[in-house]
Amino acid sequence: MPEPVSSPEFSHVVEVANLRPLGETMTLTADPRERALIAARLDLVDLHELGGELTLEPWRKGGWRVTGTVHAEIEQQCVVTAEEFRSTTSFDLDRHFMHERDRLNTSPEIVVDPLSDDEPDVIADGRIDLGELAVEALALSLDPYPRMPGAAFEANQDDGAPDAAEAKPNPFAVLAKLHRPE
């Protein structure tokens, strides 16, 4: 039996039919409960702030473009020192949305252009969830191996093992013994 689909932790749904014809700008701010749920989902120690200002503007026939800046203050665990540290991040968001019926390509030819923009997202049931867009963008911006500023791996040279260069014989040592006749 499939698992029930749960609603996103930070949902800010916009009905595209209710948007002004020239577009709108909206400010998003996650409350403490939403931030705690997002932190758990993204495996963060804490999410102290998440917000942004997003603009929705008409794009192509019946589509919408969402642009803006999202900012977050996160707390993660350093992979080097295992200490917790805070950092601030800010990133731009630029996504395109179209209704499914408008996305269908009636051409039998498939064109793959690696330099072109991504395919537009689907406007599901006439709605765009700006909160989930912000969370997805945050997830993609996170370093999977976070390091506290200044943290670096240090090799332990005092373990008594021979240096790797000394342990292996040099395969060209035999050639060095050969002399070329003049």
C-alpha positions in Angstrom: 0.0 0.0 0.0 1.6 3.4 -1.0 2.4 5.8 1.8 0.1 8.8 2.1 1.6 12.0 0.6 2.2 14.5 3.4 2.0 18.2 2.9 5.3 20.2 2.8 6.6 21.6 6.0 6.7 25.2 4.7 3.7 25.5 2.3 2.8 28.8 0.7 0.4 27.9 -2.1 -0.5 30.5 -4.7 -3.5 30.0 -7.0 -2.3 31.2 -10.4 -5.9 32.1 -11.4 -5.9 34.7 -8.6 -2.6 36.4 -9.5 -2.7 39.9 -11.0 -2.2 39.9 -14.8 1.2 41.7 -14.5 2.4 39.5 -11.6 3.0 39.9 -7.9 5.8 40.0 -5.3 5.4 38.0 -2.1 7.5 37.8 1.1 7.9 34.4 2.8 9.0 33.7 6.3 9.0 30.3 8.0 7.8 30.2 11.5 9.7 28.2 14.3 7.6 25.1 13.9 8.1 25.0 10.1 11.8 25.7 10.5 12.1 22.8 13.0 10.4 20.4 10.5 12.6 21.6 7.6 15.7 21.2 9.7 14.7 17.6 10.4 14.0 16.9 6.7 17.3 18.4 5.6 19.3 16.8 8.4 20.4 20.2 9.8 21.2 20.8 13.5 18.9 23.8 13.4 17.4 26.2 10.9 17.3 29.6 12.6 15.9 31.6 9.7 14.3 30.9 6.3 12.6 33.5 4.1 12.7 35.3 0.9 11.0 37.6 -1.5 9.7 36.0 -4.7 8.1 37.6 -7.7 5.6 35.8 -10.0 5.3 37.2 -13.5 3.5 35.9 -16.6 5.7 33.8 -18.8 4.9 32.5 -22.3 1.3 31.6 -22.9 -0.3 30.7 -19.6 2.9 30.1 -17.8 4.6 31.8 -14.8 8.1 32.7 -13.9 9.2 32.7 -10.2 12.3 34.8 -9.4 13.7 36.1 -6.2 16.2 35.6 -3.4 15.9 33.2 -0.6 18.0 33.5 2.6 18.6 31.1 5.4 20.6 30.9 8.6 21.5 27.3 9.2 23.4 25.3 11.8 25.2 22.2 10.7 27.7 19.7 12.1 31.3 20.0 10.7 32.4 16.7 9.1 36.0 17.4 10.2 35.6 18.5 13.9 32.1 17.3 14.6 31.4 20.7 16.1 28.2 22.5 15.3 28.5 25.8 13.5 26.2 28.5 12.1 26.3 29.9 8.6 24.2 32.3 6.5 23.4 31.6 2.9 21.5 33.5 0.3 20.7 32.3 -3.2 18.7 33.3 -6.3 15.7 31.4 -7.5 14.6 31.3 -11.1 12.0 28.7 -12.1 9.4 28.5 -14.8 5.9 26.9 -14.6 3.4 25.8 -17.2 0.2 23.9 -17.2 0.6 20.3 -18.2 -1.5 20.8 -21.4 0.9 23.6 -22.5 4.0 21.6 -21.8 3.2 18.7 -24.1 5.4 18.6 -27.1 3.5 17.4 -30.1 6.7 17.1 -32.2 7.9 13.5 -32.7 11.5 14.8 -32.7 13.3 14.9 -29.4 15.9 17.7 -29.1 18.5 17.6 -26.3 20.3 20.8 -25.8 22.7 20.7 -22.8 23.0 24.5 -22.8 19.2 25.2 -22.7 17.2 26.0 -19.6 15.5 23.2 -17.7 12.0 22.1 -18.7 9.4 24.2 -16.9 7.7 22.7 -13.9 4.1 21.8 -13.9 1.4 24.0 -12.4 -0.4 21.3 -10.4 -4.1 21.9 -9.9 -3.7 25.6 -10.8 -1.2 26.1 -7.9 2.4 26.9 -7.2 3.9 26.2 -3.8 6.4 29.0 -3.2 7.3 27.6 0.3 8.3 24.3 -1.2 10.3 26.0 -3.9 12.3 27.8 -1.2 12.9 24.6 0.7 14.0 22.8 -2.5 16.4 25.6 -3.4 17.8 25.5 0.2 18.3 21.7 0.0 20.2 22.1 -3.3 22.4 24.8 -2.0 23.6 22.9 1.1 27.1 21.4 1.1 26.8 17.7 1.7 30.0 17.7 3.6 29.8 20.9 5.7 33.1 22.2 7.2 33.4 24.9 9.8 35.5 27.8 8.5 39.1 27.0 9.1 38.6 23.3 9.7 41.0 21.1 7.8 41.9 17.4 7.8 45.4 16.8 9.3 47.3 13.6 8.5 48.7 11.8 11.4 52.4 11.4 10.5 53.5 9.9 13.8 52.0 6.4 13.6 55.2 4.5 13.1 54.3 3.3 9.6 56.8 3.8 6.8 56.1 6.6 4.4 54.2 5.3 1.3 57.0 6.5 -1.1 59.6 4.5 0.9 57.5 1.4 1.2 57.0 0.8 -2.6 60.0 0.1 -4.8 60.4 2.5 -7.7 59.7 0.6 -10.9 62.2 2.8 -12.8 65.1 2.1 -10.4 66.2 -0.8 -12.6 66.3 1.5 -15.6 68.5 4.0 -13.7 71.2 1.4 -13.4 71.4 0.8 -17.1 73.9 3.0 -18.9 73.7 3.9 -22.5 76.9 3.3 -24.6 78.3 6.4 -26.1 
